[in-house]
């Protein structure tokens, strides 16, 4: 038996009147963005996730901090590197004008 651990981060643009005070939010269902917001999602950079034949604390630590099986340096560094890419930043920033 083996396990695969994966992760994703969603960045939603929430425009005027779409926030909690505007009453236009909705629970996110599956991959749908909440409240009609535009969404950018980034996933684990390791293809197929991190595979392990066990599921112990060391496996979780490897996913979070990195090792030879997660060459990007772990979850936080992987997500950071994906989100700061110029094309990703430009796409997310364009959400506010209806682009992206």
C-alpha positions, 0 to 999 in steps of 0.5 A, a space after each residue: 500500500 502506498 500514499 500520495 500527498 499533494 497540495 494546491 493553493 487558490 488565489 481568488 480576486 474578490 472585487 468591490 461588493 463581493 467580499 463578506 460585507 457585500 453579501 455576495 460570497 458563496 462557499 467554494 464548490 470543488 474548484 469553483 471560486 467563491 462569490 464569482 471571483 476569478 481564481 488562479 490555482 497552483 499545485 504541487 510542483 512534483 509530478 504526481 505528488 510525493 509518494 510514500 509507502 508509509 504515512 508517518 510524521 517524517 513523510 509529512 515533514 518531507 513534503 513541507 520542508 523538502 528532500 531529494 524527492 521534492 527538489 523544489 525545497 518543500 511546499 512553501 518554497 514551491 508555492 512561493 516560486 510558482 506565485 512570484 513568476 512574472 506571468 502568474 503575477 501579471 495574470 492575477 493582477 489582471 483579474 481586477 480589470 476583468 483580464 486574466 
